[in-house]
């Protein structure tokens, strides 16, 4: 099976498993990168040692990708070999890289205030506050539709392309008022199904949102490590600090695994009101 046939069958294999569009597109992109790296050589003839060199020497050492990114390529390799080409692969020789647990960057209330005050474009201010107020990913924001905003129950219906799932999250009163004002200003484009549009009336893109975010981040003098996704982290952390349970936050964030939600406990400033066992012990001794 040549590489063209491999890619064609791989697409069918992903459709068979009902991969989300997000995962499908990423797997196809990574597969093409792998084929490009090996050039004229057919994947069925690539050795384990050559795959090791691709992951370690090329991706990690030359391209300097993060461990998570290298592991993503490894997952695609395993799918191609084990599923599409139906070949055994030595996973002991192609292990997933261990990586440090991420401590999410979150903003203080002062930093959030400074950032929002720097945003002088009403549309993007609405978008940024929606990301923080509802915990939305940037991809979920660009896919929002008017009918997804439920003002009666104060919820937002979220189509989560990343995991091919759907969920509801909180709609803040502030965001509802801003969305209504935004809608009245852009009513000439009401025929469009997407909520957020460009100046030309086309659905806004993730790239445009990120570009404006970076501009206002610089204006607010925030670290370059602060991204759009940081606003989502702030949403989860703030909820936990206000007493929300991990299960509640997990559902609002759309996490598949509770372990993803637990990462926010490490950065939340929680007053658990717990007493040290030693203090409790000493109280008993002094009676």
N, C-alpha and C positions, 0 to 999 in steps of 0.2 A: 504494500500500500504506500503510494507516494504521499508527499506532504499535503498536496492539494486534496487528495482523497481523505487523508487524516483529518484535515480541518472540516471538510464537509460532513464526515461521520460524527465528529466531535459536536458539531452544532445540533445534529439530530439527537445525539445522546443527551445533550442538555435540555432540549425540548421534551424528550421523553421523561425527564426528571422534573419538568416544570420549573426550571431555574428562573429566578427573577430576571428582569431585563438588566438590572444593575450587575448581577453576577455573570449573566450571559455575555454582556458586552466586555466586562473585565477579563473573563476567561479567553475570549476570542482575541483580545488585544495582547494578552500575555503569551498566548500560543503563537501569534505572529512574531512576537519578539524572539521567542525561543527558536523558531524556524529561521529567522533572519540571522541569528547568531551562528547557527550551524551551516548557513549558506546552502550550497548545492547538496550537502549530505542529507539523506533521508533519515527521519527520526527513528525509524525501525532499526537503523544501523548504528545509532549513537550508543556508546558504551556508558556504563555507570561512572567510570573515571571522568569521562567527558562531561557528564551531567554535574559531577562534583566540582569540576573546574568552572563550569558555567555559574553555579550557585555561589561558590566561594571566591574564586579569583576574579571573575567578571562582575557579578552583581554586588558582592560585598566589598571586595578590595578595590576594584577599578571604578565601579559606578558609585560605591559608597552608600548603598541603600540601607535603610534601617532593617533590623532583623525581621520585623513584621512583613515588610515588603518581600524580602528574600523567601520567607515562608509561604507567602502567597504564590510566588512562582513555583515553589516546591509542590504546592497543592495542585497547581495546573499540570505540572509534570506527572504527578501521580494519576490524575484523571486521564490524561492522554494515554499513558502507558497501560494502566490497569483496566480502564473502561473502554476507551476508544480502540486501542490496539490489542487489548486483551492479552497483555504480556505481564509476566511477573517482574516486579521491581524490588531491588534490595533496599528496603527502607532503613535498615541498620547502617547502610553506607550513604544513605541520603536522608539523614535525620532532620527534623525540624529544629531550628536554632532556638535555644533558650534566650529569653530576653528579660530585662528588668521590668518589674511591675511599674506601670505608669502612675505617677502622682499628678492628677489633673491640675492644670493652672486655672485658678478662679480669681475673679476680681473682687476687690473690696467694694463696699457700697459707695465709697468716695470715688473710686476709679470708674465705677459704672455711671455715676452721676456726671463726672467729668466727660466721659465718652459721649453719653447721650446729649449733653449740652453742646458738644462740638458738631453734632450732626445738624446741618442747616437745610438739608433736603428732606422735605416731609415724607416722601415716598420711602426713602431709605431709612429714615428714623422709624417709620412704621414697621418696616421689615426687621430692623435690629431689635426693636422692643418686642416684637412678636416672637423672635427667636429666644429671647430671654424670658418672656412671660409665659411661653407655652412649651419651651424645650424642643423646638423644631430643628431638624437638620436643614441645611441649605437646600438640598435636593427636594425636601418636602415643602419648603416655602415656595419654590418656583413652580411646583405642581399644584398648589392650592387653587381651588375653584370657589366661586362665590357661594355655591350651595354647600360648601364644606363648613361654612361659618354658621353655627347654630346659636343665635342670640337668646333663644328661649331657655335652653338648658345650659348656656354658657360653656359650650364645648366646641372643639374643632375636630372634624373628621379628617384623619391623616391616612393618605395612601402611601405606604412605606415600600417604595420600589426596591430598596436594598435587600429586604428579607421576603419580599412578595407577601406582605401582611398588611392588615388594616388595624387602626386603633383610634381611640378618642383621647384628646388631651384637654387641658384647661384653656378656656378663653378668658383672659382678664378683662375687667371692665374698661381699663385704660386702652387696651388694644381694640376693643369693640368700638369705642368712640373714635379712635384714630382711623380705623378701617372705614367707618362711615364717612368721615371727613375726606379721606383719600378717595373713596368711591365717588363722592359728589364732584370732586375735582377732575376725575378721569372718566366721567360718564359718557364721553363721546366714543369710547371703545367698549361699550357694554356688550357688544355682540361676541366678544371674545370669551371663551370659557375660562381661561386662566385669570386669576385675580390680579397678579402683579404684571404690568406690561411696561415695555420700553417706551421711549418718546414717540416711536413710529407705530405704536399700537401692537407690537409683536410681543409674545411671551418673554419675560425677562430671563436672562441666563444666569447660571451660577457664577460665571466669570465676571460678569458686570457687577454682581453683588460683592464678590470678593475684592474687586478693584476699588470700589467705593469704601468698603470696610477698611482696607489698608490705608486709604487716604485719611479717613477720620481717625484711625488708630494713631497715625503719625501726628495728626493735629492735636490729639489728646495726650501725646507723649507717653504712650503705652508701649510695653515691650513687643518686639516683633514676634514673640512666641504666642501672643494673644491673637486668636483667629475667630472666625465666625462661630466655630464649634465651641469656643470658650463660653459663649453666651448660653449654650445648651448645658455645659458643665455647671455654670452658675445657677441655672434653673434647678437642677437636681440637688446641688449642694444646699441651696437656700431652703428647698422643701424639707430636706432631712433636718436642717437646723431648726425648722419651725415645727418639728414633731411628726412629719409624715413617716409612715412605715416604709420599709424597703419594698414591700409588695406593691404599695400604692405607687411609689416612684418607678418601680420596674414597669408597671403597666403604662404609666404616662410617658415614659421614655421609649417604650417599645422594645425593651431588651428581651432577648430570647433566654438568657441565663441570669439568674439572680447574682452570680459572681460579678457580672458587669456593673450591676447597681451598687454592690458592696464597695466598689472602688471609691465611691464618693464619701463613704463614712470616714476614710482616712484624711480627707481634706475639710470635712465639716467641723465647725467649732461647736461641738455638742456639750451641753451641760447635762450630764446624765443624773446628777443628784445622788451619786453612789458614795457610800462611806467605805473607807479603807477597812479591810478586815482587822488590821492592827488596832485602829481606833475603837472598833466595836469590841475587840478583845479587852482592851485596856479599860473600857467603861465597865465591863463585867468584873474585872479584877478589883476595881475601886469600890464596888458595892459592898 
